[in-house]
C-alpha cells in the first residue's frame, strides 16, 4: 500500500506563491485574449477584402449565408418548442407533486403546534407550579431550621 504523506509547512504554498500564480494566470489570459482579438480582426479584414473583389462570389456566399441563417432559425424554433414543453412539465410537477407535499407539511406543523400548546398547558405548567411550590416549601423549612442546606 502506498502511504500518503501530509504536506509539511515547507511544501505548502505561501500567499506570495499564490499571488505569483494568480498574476501569471492573469497575464496568460490577457495575452490569449489579445491574440484572439488580433486574429478576429485579421479575419474580418480579409473577409471584407475578399468579398469586395468579385461580386459573383459575394452573391453566392450571401445566398449560402441566408440558407444557413434559415436553418439556424428552424433549429432555434425547435429548441424553443422543447423548452416550452419542459417548462409545462415542470409546472405540472410543481402543481401535482410538490404542492401536496407542502400542504401536508403545513398540516403536520399545525398539528405539532397544537400538540405543543396542549402539552405546555396541561403538563409543563402544572409541573413548573409544583416545583415552585416545593422550592418555596423547602426554603421555608430551611428558614425555620427543620431542614439543613
C-alpha positions as a Markdown table, in Angstrom:
| # | Residue | x | y | z |
|---|---|---|---|---|
| 1 | Unk | 0.0 | 0.0 | 0.0 |
| 2 | Unk | 1.2 | 3.5 | -0.8 |
| 3 | Unk | 1.3 | 5.8 | 2.1 |
| 4 | Unk | 0.0 | 9.3 | 1.7 |
| 5 | Unk | 2.2 | 12.0 | 3.1 |
| 6 | Unk | 0.8 | 15.0 | 4.6 |
| 7 | Unk | 2.2 | 18.3 | 3.3 |
| 8 | Unk | 4.8 | 19.8 | 5.5 |
| 9 | Unk | 4.8 | 23.5 | 6.2 |
| 10 | Unk | 7.7 | 24.0 | 3.8 |
| 11 | Unk | 5.8 | 22.4 | 0.9 |
| 12 | Unk | 2.6 | 24.4 | 1.5 |
| 13 | Unk | 2.1 | 27.3 | -0.9 |
| 14 | Unk | 2.6 | 30.7 | 0.7 |
| 15 | Unk | 0.5 | 33.7 | -0.1 |
| 16 | Unk | 3.3 | 35.1 | -2.2 |
| 17 | Unk | 3.3 | 31.9 | -4.3 |
| 18 | Unk | -0.5 | 32.1 | -4.7 |
| 19 | Unk | -0.2 | 35.8 | -5.7 |
| 20 | Unk | 2.5 | 35.0 | -8.3 |
| 21 | Unk | 0.4 | 32.1 | -9.7 |
| 22 | Unk | -2.7 | 34.4 | -10.0 |
| 23 | Unk | -0.6 | 37.1 | -11.7 |
| 24 | Unk | 0.8 | 34.5 | -14.1 |
| 25 | Unk | -2.7 | 33.2 | -15.0 |
| 26 | Unk | -4.0 | 36.8 | -15.5 |
| 27 | Unk | -1.1 | 37.6 | -17.8 |
| 28 | Unk | -1.7 | 34.4 | -19.8 |
| 29 | Unk | -5.4 | 35.2 | -20.1 |
| 30 | Unk | -4.6 | 38.8 | -21.2 |
| 31 | Unk | -2.2 | 37.6 | -23.9 |
| 32 | Unk | -4.6 | 34.9 | -25.1 |
| 33 | Unk | -7.5 | 37.4 | -25.4 |
| 34 | Unk | -5.2 | 39.9 | -27.2 |
| 35 | Unk | -4.1 | 37.2 | -29.7 |
| 36 | Unk | -7.8 | 36.2 | -30.3 |
| 37 | Unk | -8.8 | 39.8 | -30.9 |
| 38 | Unk | -6.0 | 40.3 | -33.4 |
| 39 | Unk | -6.8 | 37.1 | -35.3 |
| 40 | Unk | -10.5 | 38.0 | -35.4 |
| 41 | Unk | -9.8 | 41.5 | -36.8 |
| 42 | Unk | -7.4 | 40.0 | -39.4 |
| 43 | Unk | -10.2 | 37.6 | -40.5 |
| 44 | Unk | -12.7 | 40.4 | -40.7 |
| 45 | Unk | -10.3 | 42.5 | -42.9 |
| 46 | Unk | -9.6 | 39.5 | -45.1 |
| 47 | Unk | -13.3 | 38.7 | -45.5 |
| 48 | Unk | -14.2 | 42.3 | -46.4 |
| 49 | Unk | -11.3 | 42.4 | -48.9 |
| 50 | Unk | -12.3 | 39.1 | -50.4 |
| 51 | Unk | -16.0 | 40.0 | -50.7 |
| 52 | Unk | -15.3 | 43.3 | -52.4 |
| 53 | Unk | -13.1 | 41.7 | -55.1 |
| 54 | Unk | -15.7 | 39.7 | -57.0 |
| 55 | Unk | -19.5 | 40.4 | -57.0 |
| 56 | Unk | -20.5 | 36.9 | -58.2 |
| 57 | Unk | -18.6 | 35.2 | -55.4 |
| 58 | Unk | -20.1 | 37.6 | -52.9 |
| 59 | Unk | -23.6 | 36.8 | -54.1 |
| 60 | Unk | -23.0 | 33.1 | -53.8 |
| 61 | Unk | -21.6 | 33.5 | -50.3 |
| 62 | Unk | -24.6 | 35.7 | -49.3 |
| 63 | Unk | -27.1 | 33.1 | -50.6 |
| 64 | Unk | -25.3 | 30.3 | -48.7 |
| 65 | Unk | -25.3 | 32.5 | -45.5 |
| 66 | Unk | -29.0 | 33.2 | -45.9 |
| 67 | Unk | -29.7 | 29.5 | -46.1 |
| 68 | Unk | -27.6 | 28.8 | -43.0 |
| 69 | Unk | -29.5 | 31.5 | -41.1 |
| 70 | Unk | -32.8 | 30.0 | -42.1 |
| 71 | Unk | -31.7 | 26.6 | -40.9 |
| 72 | Unk | -30.4 | 28.1 | -37.7 |
| 73 | Unk | -33.8 | 29.8 | -37.1 |
| 74 | Unk | -35.5 | 26.4 | -37.6 |
| 75 | Unk | -33.2 | 24.8 | -35.0 |
| 76 | Unk | -33.8 | 27.7 | -32.6 |
| 77 | Unk | -37.6 | 27.4 | -33.1 |
| 78 | Unk | -37.5 | 23.6 | -32.4 |
| 79 | Unk | -35.4 | 24.3 | -29.3 |
| 80 | Unk | -37.9 | 26.8 | -28.1 |
| 81 | Unk | -40.7 | 24.3 | -28.5 |
| 82 | Unk | -38.8 | 21.7 | -26.5 |
| 83 | Unk | -38.1 | 24.4 | -23.8 |
| 84 | Unk | -41.8 | 25.3 | -23.6 |
| 85 | Unk | -42.8 | 21.6 | -23.2 |
| 86 | Unk | -40.2 | 21.2 | -20.5 |
| 87 | Unk | -41.5 | 24.3 | -18.7 |
| 88 | Unk | -45.0 | 22.9 | -18.9 |
| 89 | Unk | -43.8 | 19.6 | -17.5 |
| 90 | Unk | -42.1 | 21.5 | -14.6 |
| 91 | Unk | -45.2 | 23.5 | -13.8 |
| 92 | Unk | -47.3 | 20.2 | -13.8 |
| 93 | Unk | -44.7 | 18.6 | -11.4 |
| 94 | Unk | -44.9 | 21.6 | -9.1 |
| 95 | Unk | -48.7 | 21.7 | -9.0 |
| 96 | Unk | -49.3 | 17.9 | -8.7 |
| 97 | Unk | -46.3 | 16.7 | -6.7 |
| 98 | Unk | -44.7 | 19.4 | -4.7 |
| 99 | Unk | -47.8 | 21.4 | -3.7 |
| 100 | Unk | -49.4 | 18.4 | -1.9 |
| 101 | Unk | -46.2 | 17.7 | -0.1 |
| 102 | Unk | -46.1 | 21.3 | 1.1 |
| 103 | Unk | -49.7 | 21.2 | 2.1 |
| 104 | Unk | -49.1 | 18.0 | 4.1 |
| 105 | Unk | -46.1 | 19.6 | 5.8 |
| 106 | Unk | -48.1 | 22.7 | 6.8 |
| 107 | Unk | -50.8 | 20.5 | 8.2 |
| 108 | Unk | -48.2 | 18.5 | 10.2 |
| 109 | Unk | -46.7 | 21.7 | 11.5 |
| 110 | Unk | -50.1 | 23.0 | 12.6 |
| 111 | Unk | -50.8 | 19.6 | 14.4 |
| 112 | Unk | -47.4 | 19.8 | 16.1 |
| 113 | Unk | -48.1 | 23.4 | 17.2 |
| 114 | Unk | -51.4 | 22.3 | 18.7 |
| 115 | Unk | -49.8 | 19.4 | 20.5 |
| 116 | Unk | -47.1 | 21.6 | 21.9 |
| 117 | Unk | -49.7 | 24.1 | 23.2 |
| 118 | Unk | -51.7 | 21.2 | 24.8 |
| 119 | Unk | -48.6 | 19.8 | 26.5 |
| 120 | Unk | -47.5 | 23.2 | 27.6 |
| 121 | Unk | -50.9 | 23.9 | 29.2 |
| 122 | Unk | -51.6 | 20.5 | 30.7 |
| 123 | Unk | -48.2 | 19.0 | 31.6 |
| 124 | Unk | -45.4 | 21.5 | 31.8 |
| 125 | Unk | -47.3 | 24.3 | 33.6 |
| 126 | Unk | -48.5 | 22.1 | 36.5 |
| 127 | Unk | -45.1 | 20.6 | 36.9 |
| 128 | Unk | -43.5 | 24.0 | 37.0 |
| 129 | Unk | -46.0 | 25.2 | 39.5 |
| 130 | Unk | -45.4 | 22.1 | 41.7 |
| 131 | Unk | -41.7 | 22.6 | 41.5 |
| 132 | Unk | -42.0 | 26.2 | 42.5 |
| 133 | Unk | -44.3 | 25.3 | 45.5 |
| 134 | Unk | -41.8 | 22.6 | 46.6 |
| 135 | Unk | -38.9 | 25.0 | 46.3 |
| 136 | Unk | -40.8 | 27.6 | 48.4 |
| 137 | Unk | -41.7 | 24.9 | 51.0 |
| 138 | Unk | -38.1 | 23.7 | 51.1 |
| 139 | Unk | -36.8 | 27.3 | 51.6 |
| 140 | Unk | -39.4 | 27.8 | 54.4 |
| 141 | Unk | -38.2 | 24.6 | 56.2 |
| 142 | Unk | -34.6 | 25.8 | 55.8 |
| 143 | Unk | -35.5 | 29.2 | 57.3 |
| 144 | Unk | -37.3 | 27.7 | 60.4 |
| 145 | Unk | -34.5 | 25.2 | 60.8 |
| 146 | Unk | -36.3 | 21.9 | 60.1 |
| 147 | Unk | -34.0 | 21.2 | 57.1 |
| 148 | Unk | -30.3 | 21.8 | 56.7 |
| 149 | Unk | -28.8 | 23.1 | 53.5 |
